[in-house]
């Protein structure tokens, strides 16, 4: 919009123009709008009246002619769009196709294994040597692959691997009475770090979810890194009530056989 330097007001009745502009914009097209504003109508009427010998009636006639010319100018400028002072383009709104994540969002519903144990999709075993036994004892662990697929695959790969990284030769490095026993610190006997499987390139990764509640003795959960990710370390829950672990540690299996 261009304002004349002497103009005190842009138009006598801008409400007549706005509905037209809004309607054109809603049509989804690009238009050029031009509004030229000269001296206020009263100033022009005063100049016309001073030069007119009749005075009174000529003033009314001048007002009518002036308003008619202004309406014609505004309509002609909007429709033709020749001035190009302001150009507003409104592109059409396009809705893209739904993604796979939108069609199959993750289920946030908590799972209580004391009421409904998740389906065991795979089983692995660990032969564990105890100081008081001459022969190793076998620990059979059922894994919840449907609920925790990535975490389970990492655990299976470490348990089955004959090379590095592997659970072979690792220890249970911490026992917390009435809470848990912790093991699986591949590459670090102190338990301060671990190494994920070759599937993950040996690097920590985020767990699938934290849906499974810690309400059943024997649950196996991943130990977190300082950044909230997981590697090879895990702990076995030794009591039924371990609510302290909910939403903090990801349970992915349960001990089926073994002391």
BALOBA-1460 file (C-alpha; in Angstrom, 3 decimals):
// residues 259
<rec num="1" residu="x" x="0.000" y="0.000" z="0.000"/>
<rec num="2" residu="x" x="1.287" y="3.485" z="-0.865"/>
<rec num="3" residu="x" x="0.244" y="6.410" z="1.275"/>
<rec num="4" residu="x" x="0.202" y="9.900" z="-0.169"/>
<rec num="5" residu="x" x="2.382" y="12.256" z="1.936"/>
<rec num="6" residu="x" x="-0.535" y="14.560" z="2.511"/>
<rec num="7" residu="x" x="-3.049" y="11.898" z="3.306"/>
<rec num="8" residu="x" x="-4.439" y="11.875" z="6.841"/>
<rec num="9" residu="x" x="-6.708" y="8.885" z="6.248"/>
<rec num="10" residu="x" x="-6.317" y="6.097" z="3.710"/>
<rec num="11" residu="x" x="-9.966" y="5.687" z="2.781"/>
<rec num="12" residu="x" x="-13.341" y="6.960" z="3.872"/>
<rec num="13" residu="x" x="-14.806" y="3.455" z="4.355"/>
<rec num="14" residu="x" x="-12.163" y="0.676" z="4.330"/>
<rec num="15" residu="x" x="-14.778" y="-1.861" z="5.439"/>
<rec num="16" residu="x" x="-16.110" y="-1.898" z="1.853"/>
<rec num="17" residu="x" x="-12.770" y="-3.087" z="0.486"/>
<rec num="18" residu="x" x="-11.683" y="-5.659" z="3.111"/>
<rec num="19" residu="x" x="-14.426" y="-8.267" z="2.431"/>
<rec num="20" residu="x" x="-13.489" y="-8.246" z="-1.260"/>
<rec num="21" residu="x" x="-9.783" y="-8.806" z="-0.531"/>
<rec num="22" residu="x" x="-10.480" y="-11.561" z="2.017"/>
<rec num="23" residu="x" x="-12.777" y="-13.362" z="-0.416"/>
<rec num="24" residu="x" x="-10.148" y="-13.340" z="-3.157"/>
<rec num="25" residu="x" x="-7.432" y="-14.622" z="-0.819"/>
<rec num="26" residu="x" x="-9.627" y="-17.508" z="0.340"/>
<rec num="27" residu="x" x="-9.995" y="-18.602" z="-3.291"/>
<rec num="28" residu="x" x="-6.395" y="-19.831" z="-3.089"/>
<rec num="29" residu="x" x="-5.010" y="-17.626" z="-5.896"/>
<rec num="30" residu="x" x="-2.391" y="-14.889" z="-6.209"/>
<rec num="31" residu="x" x="-3.550" y="-11.321" z="-6.827"/>
<rec num="32" residu="x" x="-1.918" y="-7.918" z="-6.940"/>
<rec num="33" residu="x" x="-3.638" y="-5.229" z="-4.913"/>
<rec num="34" residu="x" x="-3.149" y="-1.530" z="-5.526"/>
<rec num="35" residu="x" x="-4.660" y="1.260" z="-3.485"/>
<rec num="36" residu="x" x="-3.659" y="4.799" z="-4.378"/>
<rec num="37" residu="x" x="-4.516" y="7.389" z="-1.776"/>
<rec num="38" residu="x" x="-4.559" y="11.098" z="-2.555"/>
<rec num="39" residu="x" x="-5.477" y="14.126" z="-0.483"/>
<rec num="40" residu="x" x="-8.416" y="13.590" z="1.892"/>
<rec num="41" residu="x" x="-11.872" y="13.887" z="0.233"/>
<rec num="42" residu="x" x="-12.755" y="16.977" z="2.263"/>
<rec num="43" residu="x" x="-9.701" y="18.823" z="0.952"/>
<rec num="44" residu="x" x="-10.598" y="18.058" z="-2.651"/>
<rec num="45" residu="x" x="-14.222" y="19.000" z="-2.093"/>
<rec num="46" residu="x" x="-13.139" y="22.304" z="-0.584"/>
<rec num="47" residu="x" x="-10.977" y="23.057" z="-3.604"/>
<rec num="48" residu="x" x="-13.837" y="22.227" z="-5.971"/>
<rec num="49" residu="x" x="-16.323" y="24.336" z="-4.008"/>
<rec num="50" residu="x" x="-13.990" y="27.360" z="-4.020"/>
<rec num="51" residu="x" x="-13.696" y="27.260" z="-7.812"/>
<rec num="52" residu="x" x="-17.410" y="26.618" z="-8.404"/>
<rec num="53" residu="x" x="-19.723" y="29.660" z="-8.728"/>
<rec num="54" residu="x" x="-22.808" y="27.765" z="-7.493"/>
<rec num="55" residu="x" x="-21.479" y="26.670" z="-4.101"/>
<rec num="56" residu="x" x="-24.049" y="24.449" z="-2.315"/>
<rec num="57" residu="x" x="-25.487" y="22.138" z="-4.975"/>
<rec num="58" residu="x" x="-22.186" y="21.828" z="-6.762"/>
<rec num="59" residu="x" x="-20.663" y="20.528" z="-3.528"/>
<rec num="60" residu="x" x="-23.150" y="17.639" z="-3.360"/>
<rec num="61" residu="x" x="-22.616" y="16.878" z="-7.020"/>
<rec num="62" residu="x" x="-18.841" y="16.894" z="-6.518"/>
<rec num="63" residu="x" x="-19.120" y="14.488" z="-3.572"/>
<rec num="64" residu="x" x="-21.202" y="12.043" z="-5.640"/>
<rec num="65" residu="x" x="-18.844" y="12.199" z="-8.603"/>
<rec num="66" residu="x" x="-15.792" y="11.751" z="-6.386"/>
<rec num="67" residu="x" x="-17.206" y="8.707" z="-4.583"/>
<rec num="68" residu="x" x="-18.201" y="7.149" z="-7.890"/>
<rec num="69" residu="x" x="-14.717" y="7.606" z="-9.332"/>
<rec num="70" residu="x" x="-13.086" y="6.119" z="-6.222"/>
<rec num="71" residu="x" x="-15.277" y="3.002" z="-6.272"/>
<rec num="72" residu="x" x="-14.554" y="2.495" z="-9.963"/>
<rec num="73" residu="x" x="-10.794" y="2.910" z="-9.392"/>
<rec num="74" residu="x" x="-10.643" y="0.443" z="-6.500"/>
<rec num="75" residu="x" x="-12.632" y="-2.259" z="-8.297"/>
<rec num="76" residu="x" x="-10.640" y="-1.824" z="-11.506"/>
<rec num="77" residu="x" x="-7.316" y="-2.092" z="-9.622"/>
<rec num="78" residu="x" x="-8.319" y="-5.259" z="-7.754"/>
<rec num="79" residu="x" x="-9.708" y="-7.107" z="-10.756"/>
<rec num="80" residu="x" x="-7.011" y="-6.137" z="-13.255"/>
<rec num="81" residu="x" x="-4.109" y="-6.351" z="-10.791"/>
<rec num="82" residu="x" x="-1.953" y="-4.071" z="-12.935"/>
<rec num="83" residu="x" x="-0.162" y="-1.997" z="-10.294"/>
<rec num="84" residu="x" x="1.699" y="-4.865" z="-8.546"/>
<rec num="85" residu="x" x="2.268" y="-2.974" z="-5.292"/>
<rec num="86" residu="x" x="1.487" y="-5.950" z="-3.009"/>
<rec num="87" residu="x" x="1.381" y="-9.560" z="-4.176"/>
<rec num="88" residu="x" x="0.144" y="-12.334" z="-1.874"/>
<rec num="89" residu="x" x="0.272" y="-15.946" z="-3.005"/>
<rec num="90" residu="x" x="-1.545" y="-18.650" z="-1.031"/>
<rec num="91" residu="x" x="-0.422" y="-22.133" z="-2.109"/>
<rec num="92" residu="x" x="-2.902" y="-25.011" z="-1.836"/>
<rec num="93" residu="x" x="-2.749" y="-27.073" z="1.369"/>
<rec num="94" residu="x" x="-1.612" y="-30.607" z="0.570"/>
<rec num="95" residu="x" x="-1.999" y="-33.532" z="2.963"/>
<rec num="96" residu="x" x="0.587" y="-36.242" z="2.356"/>
<rec num="97" residu="x" x="0.045" y="-39.986" z="2.777"/>
<rec num="98" residu="x" x="0.131" y="-41.459" z="6.267"/>
<rec num="99" residu="x" x="3.459" y="-42.964" z="7.283"/>
<rec num="100" residu="x" x="3.916" y="-46.464" z="8.644"/>
<rec num="101" residu="x" x="4.501" y="-45.035" z="12.120"/>
<rec num="102" residu="x" x="1.147" y="-43.206" z="11.936"/>
<rec num="103" residu="x" x="-0.671" y="-46.379" z="10.889"/>
<rec num="104" residu="x" x="1.004" y="-48.572" z="13.542"/>
<rec num="105" residu="x" x="1.895" y="-46.379" z="16.513"/>
<rec num="106" residu="x" x="3.680" y="-48.037" z="19.444"/>
<rec num="107" residu="x" x="1.399" y="-49.437" z="22.129"/>
<rec num="108" residu="x" x="2.023" y="-47.517" z="25.391"/>
<rec num="109" residu="x" x="-0.107" y="-49.874" z="27.494"/>
<rec num="110" residu="x" x="1.846" y="-51.191" z="30.524"/>
<rec num="111" residu="x" x="2.224" y="-54.966" z="30.832"/>
<rec num="112" residu="x" x="1.963" y="-56.649" z="34.229"/>
<rec num="113" residu="x" x="3.759" y="-60.024" z="33.927"/>
<rec num="114" residu="x" x="2.325" y="-61.218" z="37.248"/>
<rec num="115" residu="x" x="-1.108" y="-61.106" z="35.605"/>
<rec num="116" residu="x" x="-0.354" y="-61.684" z="31.925"/>
<rec num="117" residu="x" x="3.167" y="-62.841" z="31.071"/>
<rec num="118" residu="x" x="4.276" y="-61.713" z="27.590"/>
<rec num="119" residu="x" x="4.757" y="-64.442" z="25.001"/>
<rec num="120" residu="x" x="8.151" y="-66.123" z="25.120"/>
<rec num="121" residu="x" x="9.405" y="-66.104" z="21.530"/>
<rec num="122" residu="x" x="12.937" y="-67.437" z="22.124"/>
<rec num="123" residu="x" x="14.928" y="-69.251" z="24.786"/>
<rec num="124" residu="x" x="18.633" y="-69.017" z="25.522"/>
<rec num="125" residu="x" x="20.761" y="-70.588" z="28.231"/>
<rec num="126" residu="x" x="23.804" y="-69.503" z="30.154"/>
<rec num="127" residu="x" x="26.026" y="-72.050" z="31.912"/>
<rec num="128" residu="x" x="27.071" y="-70.348" z="35.126"/>
<rec num="129" residu="x" x="29.867" y="-71.511" z="37.418"/>
<rec num="130" residu="x" x="29.284" y="-71.111" z="41.170"/>
<rec num="131" residu="x" x="32.003" y="-71.320" z="43.810"/>
<rec num="132" residu="x" x="30.118" y="-73.903" z="45.852"/>
<rec num="133" residu="x" x="29.402" y="-76.213" z="42.911"/>
<rec num="134" residu="x" x="31.911" y="-78.246" z="40.964"/>
<rec num="135" residu="x" x="29.816" y="-78.245" z="37.807"/>
<rec num="136" residu="x" x="28.217" y="-75.189" z="36.174"/>
<rec num="137" residu="x" x="24.487" y="-74.660" z="36.532"/>
<rec num="138" residu="x" x="22.341" y="-73.887" z="33.507"/>
<rec num="139" residu="x" x="20.227" y="-70.757" z="33.516"/>
<rec num="140" residu="x" x="17.418" y="-70.868" z="30.923"/>
<rec num="141" residu="x" x="15.944" y="-67.479" z="30.011"/>
<rec num="142" residu="x" x="12.744" y="-66.927" z="28.050"/>
<rec num="143" residu="x" x="12.724" y="-63.778" z="25.902"/>
<rec num="144" residu="x" x="9.813" y="-61.502" z="24.976"/>
<rec num="145" residu="x" x="10.612" y="-60.870" z="21.320"/>
<rec num="146" residu="x" x="7.203" y="-59.486" z="20.386"/>
<rec num="147" residu="x" x="7.385" y="-56.679" z="22.945"/>
<rec num="148" residu="x" x="11.164" y="-56.075" z="22.951"/>
<rec num="149" residu="x" x="12.466" y="-57.187" z="19.529"/>
<rec num="150" residu="x" x="15.690" y="-55.175" z="19.294"/>
<rec num="151" residu="x" x="16.726" y="-55.780" z="22.894"/>
<rec num="152" residu="x" x="16.037" y="-59.504" z="22.547"/>
<rec num="153" residu="x" x="18.053" y="-59.841" z="19.327"/>
<rec num="154" residu="x" x="21.013" y="-58.162" z="20.979"/>
<rec num="155" residu="x" x="20.831" y="-60.565" z="23.946"/>
<rec num="156" residu="x" x="20.493" y="-63.636" z="21.715"/>
<rec num="157" residu="x" x="23.461" y="-62.600" z="19.593"/>
<rec num="158" residu="x" x="25.674" y="-62.175" z="22.674"/>
<rec num="159" residu="x" x="24.570" y="-65.516" z="24.153"/>
<rec num="160" residu="x" x="25.072" y="-67.458" z="20.917"/>
<rec num="161" residu="x" x="28.273" y="-65.828" z="19.704"/>
<rec num="162" residu="x" x="31.454" y="-67.909" z="19.732"/>
<rec num="163" residu="x" x="33.623" y="-64.908" z="18.994"/>
<rec num="164" residu="x" x="33.724" y="-61.360" z="20.289"/>
<rec num="165" residu="x" x="31.654" y="-59.791" z="21.700"/>
<rec num="166" residu="x" x="30.086" y="-62.619" z="23.686"/>
<rec num="167" residu="x" x="28.798" y="-63.469" z="27.148"/>
<rec num="168" residu="x" x="31.307" y="-66.306" z="27.331"/>
<rec num="169" residu="x" x="33.787" y="-65.574" z="30.117"/>
<rec num="170" residu="x" x="31.802" y="-62.700" z="31.628"/>
<rec num="171" residu="x" x="30.786" y="-62.651" z="35.295"/>
<rec num="172" residu="x" x="27.957" y="-61.685" z="37.600"/>
<rec num="173" residu="x" x="29.708" y="-58.689" z="39.069"/>
<rec num="174" residu="x" x="27.164" y="-57.383" z="41.598"/>
<rec num="175" residu="x" x="24.634" y="-58.842" z="44.010"/>
<rec num="176" residu="x" x="22.150" y="-56.558" z="45.747"/>
<rec num="177" residu="x" x="20.399" y="-58.453" z="48.512"/>
<rec num="178" residu="x" x="16.635" y="-58.444" z="48.139"/>
<rec num="179" residu="x" x="16.844" y="-56.667" z="44.785"/>
<rec num="180" residu="x" x="18.878" y="-58.178" z="41.967"/>
<rec num="181" residu="x" x="21.984" y="-59.867" z="40.639"/>
<rec num="182" residu="x" x="23.802" y="-58.124" z="37.802"/>
<rec num="183" residu="x" x="25.956" y="-59.557" z="35.035"/>
<rec num="184" residu="x" x="26.837" y="-59.446" z="31.374"/>
<rec num="185" residu="x" x="29.472" y="-56.707" z="31.456"/>
<rec num="186" residu="x" x="31.227" y="-57.830" z="28.285"/>
<rec num="187" residu="x" x="34.742" y="-56.402" z="28.135"/>
<rec num="188" residu="x" x="34.701" y="-54.856" z="31.624"/>
<rec num="189" residu="x" x="34.769" y="-57.132" z="34.695"/>
<rec num="190" residu="x" x="34.048" y="-54.167" z="36.969"/>
<rec num="191" residu="x" x="30.568" y="-53.784" z="35.482"/>
<rec num="192" residu="x" x="31.006" y="-50.079" z="34.754"/>
<rec num="193" residu="x" x="30.410" y="-50.623" z="31.044"/>
<rec num="194" residu="x" x="29.424" y="-53.270" z="28.530"/>
<rec num="195" residu="x" x="29.552" y="-54.032" z="24.820"/>
<rec num="196" residu="x" x="26.494" y="-54.655" z="22.685"/>
<rec num="197" residu="x" x="26.412" y="-57.368" z="20.022"/>
<rec num="198" residu="x" x="27.858" y="-57.130" z="16.539"/>
<rec num="199" residu="x" x="24.324" y="-56.397" z="15.331"/>
<rec num="200" residu="x" x="24.615" y="-53.033" z="17.103"/>
<rec num="201" residu="x" x="28.255" y="-52.504" z="16.233"/>
<rec num="202" residu="x" x="29.255" y="-52.919" z="19.883"/>
<rec num="203" residu="x" x="27.715" y="-49.540" z="20.744"/>
<rec num="204" residu="x" x="24.950" y="-48.670" z="23.228"/>
<rec num="205" residu="x" x="21.449" y="-48.229" z="21.821"/>
<rec num="206" residu="x" x="18.025" y="-47.197" z="23.143"/>
<rec num="207" residu="x" x="15.722" y="-49.949" z="24.441"/>
<rec num="208" residu="x" x="12.496" y="-50.708" z="22.618"/>
<rec num="209" residu="x" x="10.268" y="-49.475" z="25.454"/>
<rec num="210" residu="x" x="9.597" y="-49.669" z="29.202"/>
<rec num="211" residu="x" x="6.165" y="-51.272" z="29.033"/>
<rec num="212" residu="x" x="6.826" y="-54.373" z="31.156"/>
<rec num="213" residu="x" x="6.309" y="-53.721" z="34.863"/>
<rec num="214" residu="x" x="8.703" y="-55.286" z="37.396"/>
<rec num="215" residu="x" x="6.095" y="-57.291" z="39.311"/>
<rec num="216" residu="x" x="7.480" y="-60.831" z="39.015"/>
<rec num="217" residu="x" x="10.543" y="-62.518" z="40.433"/>
<rec num="218" residu="x" x="13.012" y="-63.732" z="37.815"/>
<rec num="219" residu="x" x="12.452" y="-60.936" z="35.296"/>
<rec num="220" residu="x" x="15.550" y="-60.053" z="33.274"/>
<rec num="221" residu="x" x="16.088" y="-56.358" z="32.505"/>
<rec num="222" residu="x" x="18.727" y="-54.326" z="30.710"/>
<rec num="223" residu="x" x="21.124" y="-52.179" z="32.735"/>
<rec num="224" residu="x" x="21.234" y="-48.559" z="31.582"/>
<rec num="225" residu="x" x="24.273" y="-46.531" z="30.623"/>
<rec num="226" residu="x" x="24.711" y="-43.015" z="31.994"/>
<rec num="227" residu="x" x="23.002" y="-41.762" z="28.832"/>
<rec num="228" residu="x" x="19.939" y="-43.988" z="29.301"/>
<rec num="229" residu="x" x="20.932" y="-46.504" z="26.615"/>
<rec num="230" residu="x" x="21.665" y="-50.226" z="26.959"/>
<rec num="231" residu="x" x="24.565" y="-52.496" z="25.999"/>
<rec num="232" residu="x" x="25.272" y="-56.082" z="27.147"/>
<rec num="233" residu="x" x="24.651" y="-55.716" z="30.888"/>
<rec num="234" residu="x" x="21.511" y="-57.103" z="32.514"/>
<rec num="235" residu="x" x="20.098" y="-57.902" z="35.925"/>
<rec num="236" residu="x" x="17.819" y="-60.600" z="37.278"/>
<rec num="237" residu="x" x="15.085" y="-59.459" z="39.649"/>
<rec num="238" residu="x" x="15.086" y="-61.512" z="42.880"/>
<rec num="239" residu="x" x="11.809" y="-60.262" z="44.421"/>
<rec num="240" residu="x" x="8.270" y="-59.923" z="43.100"/>
<rec num="241" residu="x" x="7.987" y="-56.229" z="43.875"/>
<rec num="242" residu="x" x="10.615" y="-54.090" z="42.154"/>
<rec num="243" residu="x" x="8.601" y="-50.995" z="41.373"/>
<rec num="244" residu="x" x="11.758" y="-48.905" z="41.669"/>
<rec num="245" residu="x" x="12.762" y="-50.262" z="38.250"/>
<rec num="246" residu="x" x="9.557" y="-49.344" z="36.400"/>
<rec num="247" residu="x" x="10.032" y="-46.797" z="33.582"/>
<rec num="248" residu="x" x="13.778" y="-46.804" z="34.295"/>
<rec num="249" residu="x" x="14.917" y="-50.271" z="33.241"/>
<rec num="250" residu="x" x="13.618" y="-52.257" z="30.274"/>
<rec num="251" residu="x" x="12.532" y="-55.821" z="31.102"/>
<rec num="252" residu="x" x="12.845" y="-58.196" z="28.155"/>
<rec num="253" residu="x" x="12.807" y="-61.757" z="29.544"/>
<rec num="254" residu="x" x="12.388" y="-64.064" z="32.517"/>
<rec num="255" residu="x" x="14.330" y="-66.931" z="34.086"/>
<rec num="256" residu="x" x="12.480" y="-70.177" z="33.303"/>
<rec num="257" residu="x" x="14.937" y="-72.672" z="34.770"/>
<rec num="258" residu="x" x="17.875" y="-72.434" z="37.185"/>
<rec num="259" residu="x" x="18.555" y="-71.443" z="40.740"/>
